[in-house]
Each structure stands twice: as structure tokens, then as C-alpha cells.
Amino acid sequence: MHALQTKRWHEFDSQPDFEQAACRFILENAARAITARGAFHIVLAGGNTPRNIYQQLCTAHTDWSAWHIYFGDERCLAPDNPERNSCMARSVWLDHVAIPSAHIHEIPAELGPEVAAEKYARAIAQVGNFDLALLGLGEDGHTASLFPGGAWEQSATLADAIPVRDAPKPPPQRVSLSSARLSRSECVIFLVTVKGKLDAVNRWRAGIDLPASRIMPAAGVDVFLNLGDDNKI
């Protein structure tokens, strides 16, 4: 039996409203962290849902020198492969703003899942709580590369970064931050386009145990739903 996750649901009827609200949420958290501590540590999600959000952040007014970028998961592909989450984030956003290169902490997934997970766990060991973690939701309820039925679900203790060898979506080899490490975030926001994922959203709302429900920061999670045409939940 797992503890219950506290969720706050935010529904948006259009993609522009969804993306603008997400940008505001990210920038508000950045401003708060920079004011309080002089730095903003953010974990990025991959996939298609955040792509336009990242692109819109290019024009944001913020102290980019205070941003520190991490990744929730990565595919074990060559560093320049466009299917990598880091490659997507760089192409639409990170390469176009003044974040110092030393502040962008990519997962070295090209080294293979075990070696990369070990190296990334060491790289983030001194970070403390992330200020904000961005996450997505898959059709099967997975988030980052934490898939249902994975070995991670049976582990009593998890390293901060874990190897994934048998992901049901290609490529099978990946690296993911663990549910425990993602839960050590001051704020967590799930960015979800409901189309094609309505069943997973409904199961999550009903309290069914999904990988996404294992992310349990002390402050709870915010779930931004882009309803689009799927506005019957």
C-alpha cells in the first residue's frame, strides 16, 4: 500500500491557454527561487507536449545565469540524436538563451544505462531539492522513463538515477531519475495533453496506482491538462 498523492488539477480548453499557463508557472517558480536562493534548479520533461512551452521560454525575461538544467530521463542514443530529450530541449530553447553551459547537466546516456545512471546520480548528489520538476504522462501511466511493471517498482530503495533496460517504447535502454529523487522537489508539474491519454488520466484521478502517482513531493503535484477536443473527463 502506497501513500496517497496530493494532486491539484488545472484544466485548459485550448493548447495556447495550456502553454501560456505552463510558461507562467515555470517563470513564477524561477523568480521565487532566484529571489530566495540566487539559483533555480529545474528538471525538464521530454516528449512532444513541452516542446512549444520550451520554445516560448526563449523570449522570457529572467536571469538565465541563475538557471540550472537537469533532465528527468534520457534515451540511450548518441548525444546528437534528435530523439534525445536533451537534443530537443537544446534545439528549441537552451541553445537560444544565456544559460551557462556548465549549468546544463545532460544525462550521459550514450554510455549505456548502468554507467550513465551511476554518473548522473553522482552529478546530482549535492543538488538538494529541485526547485521544479516538469513531468509528462504516458498512455500507460508512465512518467519520465518509469514504466509500469518495471524493476524499479519492486525495489525497497532506489538510487537517484536508475538504469532502464526494457522500456516498452523504443529505445528499450534508458536512464531515469527515480520516483524518490523526483519527489525531492519543491514543486512538481505534470504537463499532459489529454488526447490519447484519457484512460490514464481517469485512472489516475480514480486513485489507481500508476507510476505517475509515485511522485509525491511534500507540497503535492500540479497537473496541467490540455483538454483540446477531449473535454469530457
SULNOR-V613447 format. One record per pair of residues at least 6 apart in sequence whose ideal C-beta (glycine too) atoms are under 6 Angstrom apart, sorted by the first residue. I is the first residue (numbers start at 0). GAP is how many residues later the second one is. If there is no record, write none. Layout:
{{I & GAP} {I & GAP}}
This chain:
{{4 & 208} {4 & 211} {5 & 214} {6 & 214} {6 & 216} {7 & 214} {8 & 214} {9 & 214} {10 & 214} {10 & 216} {11 & 6} {11 & 214} {12 & 214} {14 & 211} {17 & 208} {18 & 33} {18 & 34} {21 & 31} {21 & 169} {21 & 202} {22 & 30} {22 & 33} {24 & 164} {26 & 33} {28 & 103} {28 & 158} {29 & 10} {29 & 32} {32 & 7} {32 & 98} {33 & 6} {33 & 29} {33 & 32} {38 & 27} {39 & 26} {39 & 27} {39 & 91} {40 & 27} {40 & 86} {40 & 89} {40 & 90} {41 & 90} {42 & 27} {42 & 29} {42 & 87} {42 & 90} {43 & 27} {43 & 45} {43 & 90} {44 & 27} {44 & 89} {44 & 90} {44 & 91} {45 & 39} {46 & 89} {48 & 87} {48 & 142} {48 & 144} {49 & 141} {50 & 41} {53 & 35} {53 & 38} {53 & 39} {54 & 37} {56 & 36} {57 & 35} {57 & 38} {57 & 39} {63 & 33} {63 & 34} {63 & 35} {66 & 32} {67 & 35} {68 & 35} {69 & 35} {70 & 14} {70 & 15} {70 & 36} {71 & 72} {71 & 105} {72 & 71} {72 & 72} {72 & 101} {72 & 103} {73 & 11} {73 & 33} {73 & 35} {73 & 101} {74 & 8} {74 & 9} {74 & 96} {74 & 99} {75 & 33} {75 & 37} {75 & 97} {75 & 98} {76 & 6} {76 & 7} {77 & 32} {78 & 31} {85 & 20} {104 & 18} {106 & 9} {106 & 13} {106 & 68} {107 & 8} {107 & 11} {108 & 7} {108 & 66} {112 & 50} {112 & 51} {112 & 52} {112 & 60} {112 & 62} {113 & 49} {115 & 59} {116 & 44} {116 & 45} {116 & 46} {116 & 58} {119 & 41} {120 & 38} {120 & 39} {120 & 40} {123 & 36} {128 & 55} {128 & 56} {128 & 57} {129 & 55} {130 & 55} {131 & 55} {132 & 49} {132 & 52} {132 & 55} {133 & 55} {134 & 8} {134 & 55} {135 & 55} {136 & 6} {136 & 53} {136 & 55} {136 & 60} {136 & 63} {136 & 75} {138 & 58} {138 & 61} {139 & 8} {140 & 7} {140 & 59} {140 & 69} {140 & 70} {140 & 71} {141 & 69} {142 & 68} {142 & 69} {143 & 32} {143 & 33} {144 & 19} {144 & 22} {144 & 29} {144 & 31} {145 & 30} {145 & 33} {145 & 65} {146 & 20} {146 & 21} {147 & 63} {151 & 10} {157 & 20} {157 & 22} {159 & 21} {160 & 14} {160 & 16} {161 & 14} {161 & 16} {163 & 10} {163 & 12} {164 & 8} {165 & 6} {166 & 7} {178 & 35} {178 & 36} {181 & 33} {182 & 32} {182 & 33} {182 & 34} {184 & 32} {187 & 27} {187 & 29} {187 & 33} {188 & 33} {189 & 33} {190 & 33} {191 & 33} {192 & 33} {193 & 7} {193 & 31} {193 & 33} {193 & 36} {194 & 33} {194 & 35} {197 & 32} {203 & 6} {203 & 8}}
